[in-house]
């Protein structure tokens, strides 16, 4: 049986149980994208992740982007930049 992780939500909502290997792959991809760009919109990050993971990820990429992004925000690893529209993300300071 594969290891799972319970994700967190920045608004305190209930997280979801996902396979740890998928979480780790998605988190590594998203953090790499944000580090490379410094600041990035969610839609730009999603588009890049879809291109990078196409054929290499065995799940619905957009769903996992949202889920893991929210978890990384809840853990204080990523943060939304205040007063940006559409909202932008960066590595937490």
Order of alpha helices (4+ residues) and beta strands (2+ residues): beta-beta-alpha-beta-alpha-alpha-beta-beta
